[in-house]
Amino acid sequence: MKEFIMNSIHGIKCVVLKDKREIHLKDEDDISISMISKGEALFHFPIPYPSLGYDGGALYLSPSEKYLLFPYYSGQSEEAFTLFRISDTFELVYQSDYLGGEAASYSFSKDEKMLIQCLPYTCSEWWQYWEDEEPEKDETGKLFFDFGNINLLDIEKQLLNKHIIRIYPAEDWQPEKEKYSPFMSPKMINDNRLKISMPWGEETLDFPMKDLIIFEQKNEPVR
């Protein structure tokens, strides 16, 4: 996996294949993705303008260059993505609806059979769950809040499975704001383990992943 974080807000509008073909995103007015070779446009793929609006997107290649990922956002705390298979043209593999959240980040499994989307419900205002929001209570009376989703796309089956991240905060626990990055930055460690970045540090999750992923916080952030 490449070193950079795959997300919609980094604004990467051009990627280059190993055979020197270029893929360009144009979204100033209409939205389209084009493949160019030696200055000549090979083909042009128009993207329907999202009904909930469009405020930016980016392009990323899978490590093998088999797939092209186009993540984008509405500007209203909603994110979506489109996945293409690359050959002599673009083959549409999957197009998600807008999903509620901010600062989505993405990764492919090592065999590229799965695309991972990590989508927090909020980003820079994450700590306001402690300052402004009233956590919910479970059936035992313990306080919790739902932080976001890990969405797993089975590329071959074209099925998106959603997994909720739930946090049980300890009393008086506070995140270290200056160390917080909004990106969960998923990374496959091996075929069965996923590492994600949370505001208190890194966490590792095993597959198959539970529908409800629970983190319980202590009185001090995890180092």
Secondary structure, DSSP 8 states (H G I E B T S, - for coil): --SS-B-SSS---EEE-TTS-EEEEE-SSSEEEEEEETTEEEEEEEE---TT---EE--EE-TTSSEEEEEEE-SSSEEEEEEEEESSSEEEEEE---EE-SS-EEEE-TTSSEEEEEEES-STTTTHHHHT---EE-TTS-EEEEEEEEEEEETTTTEEEEEEEEEE--TT----GGG--S----EEEETTEEEEEETTEEEEEESS--SEEEEE--SS---
